[in-house]
Each structure stands twice: as structure tokens, then as C-alpha cells.
Amino acid sequence: MTKTYRLGVIGFAHMHINELMRSFGEVPNVEWVACADTVPARPELVEARFTRAWNKRHAHETIGIPRVYDDYREMLDKEPFDLVLFCPENARHGEVAEAIAAHGAHMVTEKPMAASMSEALRMVRAARAAGVSLVVNWPTTWSPAVRTAHRLVRQGAIGQLWEVKWRAGSTGPLSHGSTHPGVDGQAVEMSDVEKGATWWHQEATGGGALLDYTCYGACLSRWFIGEPATAAYGLKANLLTPYGDADDNAIITVRFPKAVAVLEATWSCVDHGVPTGPLLYGSSGTIVVERQGDRQVASIRRGRGSAPETAPLDGLPEGRDTLGREVIHHLQTGEPLHETLQMDFNLDAMAILDAGIRSARSGQLELVNNTSWTIG
């Protein structure tokens, strides 16, 4: 008999919670139980699309989660869960993960793993002590083009990989589509003051472009290069969003034993002008992952006037082609999750981010701490 998994949700700060709920809602043997938000450090001023109030209402009215609690700890005390999705502010991942693990539930969160290495370690210690799974989702994990590029690198299609580049950005997390009814009932974009009240633009809550976007590069460079990084230099700045104190642009350069990575993030970019990547430079070629129309492709470039070789895309594994199906498969069978979703792998990615953050503060090259998480 197939087990039915009782699901809950904690935290609606990050709009990616909507995609997580959609993904798990497609799995037949799950049952939505209850949800709750964390209390924001500053109240948001409007309920615009993808703000936390909108996300919470969407969970109840559209996803169909029947019970909504004001206090997530009360919810955990009263409701038995098999699995909890959590997307609070980045700086509260450790706190929420410890509470979920203490109630014996498996848990899934969205990138980045946390706002610091110390918070990530809290999460892993809690999961190990409780014997539960901790999953960190990356939207890039579900890209056939990214997976194809990874296979090509492993097969030696471009020789020795010596550099990974990643550039990601937008004009800000609530800049497009986050509208609300104006005084005349017509949809209006959020104002700077309204955006500034959201956690995204507050450094203390884990906001900022460095965590939001260079985190992808930290994950991908660790995965493609295949070993932990050794050192990083970080730079971040607030250039165009004076209504918040978090960074809106950041760069981390990363040293690996036999490779380097350049990770760029921006909330100020109208058009990148170049592929966001990943761009993978090898001793005998380059792989470019880019969007063409409504899909991503992966092509090999050999230079010297040769035409790009577009690679046929690998299909995602049957029955494990979405986050929801992958996690439920893991819980049902005990088979390992995709590497990029596993908590120990994500500690290595978090170590890169953490070194970048420390470097941005110190102005110096910082070592990537890949050994402090060995906790038995």
C-alpha cells in the first residue's frame, strides 16, 4: 500500500515557495495539512503579487492547504507531519529547520541553504540528530541543458575544466509582476518605499543579490568542478536601491585546487547582453548553456571559425523529473537524492558563499571552510 505523506509549509517570505507547493501538489500520494508564516522583522506595506501575504493567501486559497496558523511552533505542536516545506527569510533557516527536525519531520527548503555557514550547520546538526532528510532545492537542478552540460564535462567533451562562469540577475525580486490594486483599482507596480519594507532589501534578514543569485554559481561551480573550493574573494555593493541596506550587486571569484570560478549577481540589470550560463571553459573547448526562445540549450564551441555543436538534451529521469517526485521517491525507496539536493553537498556550496560574504566585509581573500561541518 502506498504511503500518504502529510505535508506542511512554514514561511512565505521567498516567492519560490509557490513553485515548491506546485511541485509537491502534483504528486498523488501527498496530503496538505497546514501552513504558517514567520513574523517579519518589519511589516510589509502592501499585499502585492509574490509578497509574503500574497504567497500565504495563495497557499490557502489556490493550493488548498486547509489550516492556517499564526504561529508555526503551535502548528508543529498540534499537527503531525511527514514533510515540511520551509521558505522563511534566509537568516531564519536555521531556527525553522531546528523546530521542524525536533518534531521528526523531513524538510525541504529553497536555495540558498542559509545566510551563513553557522546557520547551515545548525540545520545539518538538527537533521542528523533527528534522523530526517534535509533537502535544498535549486531550480537549475531541473534544467535538462544544465544536466547535459554536466554529463559532457564528466565525459571529457571539453578536456580539463579550468573555469566556470555564472551570471544571474534581474531588476530586483519584486520588480516585475508584483503589482497591487491602486486607488483607482488598476494594477500598479510596488513603489520603492513598499519594496524597502520587504525582507529582500534588508541585510539583517538575509536579503541581497549575493545570497539570491551568486548562490546558484556556488552550487554549479562545486558540482561541475567536482571538488570543494579553497578560497574566495567577494565584493558587494548597493548601487541602485537606496531604499534598502542590502546589496543589489555582488561578485565572488573562487579558487579551486585546479580551477577557478567567477560568480556574478545583479538586481540592476535590464539585459545581460551575454549568456548567463553556466559557461564552462575546458582545455579543448567551451560549453555554453543559454536560452534560445522558450528553452535552454547546451552547445560546445571549439573556436577557430568552427560552428557551435548543439548537444541533444538529456531527459530527466522518469518518475524523478520534478522536485516533488524526486523527494517522495527518495523517502519511499531510500535511494539518494540528486547530488545537488543533498545537505552535505550544499554545505560545500554554502562554504563558498560564506567565504564570499566574509571577504566582502574584510576586503581580503578568505579561505573556504570545508572542514568545520564534519560533525560526526
Secondary structure as the mmCIF struct_conf table of DSSP 4:
data_model
#
loop_
_struct_conf.conf_type_id
_struct_conf.id
_struct_conf.beg_label_comp_id
_struct_conf.beg_label_asym_id
_struct_conf.beg_label_seq_id
_struct_conf.end_label_comp_id
_struct_conf.end_label_asym_id
_struct_conf.end_label_seq_id
HELX_LH_PP_P HELX_LH_PP_P1 THR A 2 THR A 4
STRN STRN1 TYR A 5 PHE A 12
BEND BEND1 ALA A 13 HIS A 14
TURN_TY1_P TURN_TY1_P1 MET A 15 HIS A 16
HELX_RH_AL_P HELX_RH_AL_P1 ILE A 17 GLY A 25
TURN_TY1_P TURN_TY1_P2 GLU A 26 GLU A 26
BEND BEND2 VAL A 27 VAL A 27
TURN_TY1_P TURN_TY1_P3 PRO A 28 ASN A 29
STRN STRN2 VAL A 30 ALA A 36
HELX_LH_PP_P HELX_LH_PP_P2 ASP A 37 PRO A 40
BEND BEND3 ALA A 41 ARG A 42
BEND BEND4 LEU A 45 LEU A 45
TURN_TY1_P TURN_TY1_P4 ARG A 49 PHE A 50
BEND BEND5 THR A 51 THR A 51
HELX_RH_AL_P HELX_RH_AL_P2 ARG A 52 HIS A 58
HELX_RH_PI_P HELX_RH_PI_P1 ALA A 59 ILE A 63
STRN STRN3 ARG A 67 TYR A 69
BEND BEND6 ASP A 70 ASP A 70
HELX_RH_AL_P HELX_RH_AL_P3 TYR A 72 LYS A 78
BEND BEND7 GLU A 79 GLU A 79
BEND BEND8 ASP A 82 ASP A 82
STRN STRN4 LEU A 83 CYS A 87
HELX_RH_3T_P HELX_RH_3T_P1 ASN A 90 ARG A 92
HELX_RH_AL_P HELX_RH_AL_P4 HIS A 93 ALA A 102
TURN_TY1_P TURN_TY1_P5 HIS A 103 GLY A 104
STRN STRN5 HIS A 106 GLU A 110
BEND BEND9 LYS A 111 MET A 113
BEND BEND10 ALA A 115 SER A 116
HELX_RH_AL_P HELX_RH_AL_P5 MET A 117 ALA A 130
TURN_TY1_P TURN_TY1_P6 GLY A 131 GLY A 131
STRN STRN6 LEU A 134 ASN A 137
HELX_RH_3T_P HELX_RH_3T_P2 PRO A 139 TRP A 142
HELX_RH_AL_P HELX_RH_AL_P6 PRO A 144 ARG A 154
TURN_TY1_P TURN_TY1_P7 GLN A 155 ILE A 158
BEND BEND11 GLY A 159 GLN A 160
STRN STRN7 LEU A 161 GLY A 169
BEND BEND12 THR A 171 THR A 171
TURN_TY1_P TURN_TY1_P8 PRO A 173 LEU A 174
BEND BEND13 SER A 175 GLY A 177
STRN STRN8 THR A 179 PRO A 181
TURN_TY1_P TURN_TY1_P9 VAL A 183 ASP A 184
BEND BEND14 GLY A 185 GLY A 185
STRN STRN9 ALA A 187 GLU A 189
HELX_LH_PP_P HELX_LH_PP_P3 MET A 190 SER A 191
HELX_RH_AL_P HELX_RH_AL_P7 ASP A 192 GLY A 196
TURN_TY1_P TURN_TY1_P10 ALA A 197 ALA A 197
BEND BEND15 THR A 198 THR A 198
HELX_RH_3T_P HELX_RH_3T_P3 TRP A 199 HIS A 201
HELX_RH_3T_P HELX_RH_3T_P4 GLU A 203 THR A 205
TURN_TY1_P TURN_TY1_P11 GLY A 206 GLY A 206
BEND BEND16 GLY A 208 GLY A 208
HELX_RH_AL_P HELX_RH_AL_P8 ALA A 209 ALA A 209
HELX_RH_PI_P HELX_RH_PI_P2 LEU A 210 THR A 214
HELX_RH_AL_P HELX_RH_AL_P9 CYS A 215 ILE A 225
BEND BEND17 GLU A 227 GLU A 227
STRN STRN10 ALA A 231 ALA A 237
BEND BEND18 LEU A 239 LEU A 240
TURN_TY1_P TURN_TY1_P12 PRO A 242 TYR A 243
BEND BEND19 GLY A 244 ALA A 246
BEND BEND20 ASP A 248 ASP A 248
STRN STRN11 ASN A 249 ARG A 255
BEND BEND21 PRO A 257 LYS A 258
STRN STRN12 VAL A 260 THR A 266
BEND BEND22 TRP A 267 SER A 268
BEND BEND23 VAL A 270 VAL A 270
BEND BEND24 GLY A 273 VAL A 274
BEND BEND25 GLY A 277 GLY A 277
STRN STRN13 LEU A 279 GLY A 282
TURN_TY1_P TURN_TY1_P13 SER A 283 SER A 284
STRN STRN14 GLY A 285 GLN A 292
TURN_TY1_P TURN_TY1_P14 GLY A 293 ASP A 294
STRN STRN15 ARG A 295 ARG A 301
TURN_TY1_P TURN_TY1_P15 ARG A 304 GLY A 305
HELX_LH_PP_P HELX_LH_PP_P4 SER A 306 PRO A 308
STRN STRN16 GLU A 309 THR A 310
HELX_LH_PP_P HELX_LH_PP_P5 ALA A 311 PRO A 317
TURN_TY1_P TURN_TY1_P16 GLU A 318 GLY A 319
BEND BEND26 ASP A 321 THR A 322
HELX_RH_AL_P HELX_RH_AL_P10 LEU A 323 THR A 333
HELX_LH_PP_P HELX_LH_PP_P6 GLU A 335 HIS A 338
HELX_RH_3T_P HELX_RH_3T_P5 GLU A 339 LEU A 341
BEND BEND27 GLN A 342 GLN A 342
HELX_RH_AL_P HELX_RH_AL_P11 MET A 343 SER A 362
BEND BEND28 GLY A 363 GLN A 364
STRN STRN17 GLU A 366 LEU A 367
BEND BEND29 THR A 371 THR A 371
TURN_TY1_P TURN_TY1_P17 SER A 372 TRP A 373
#
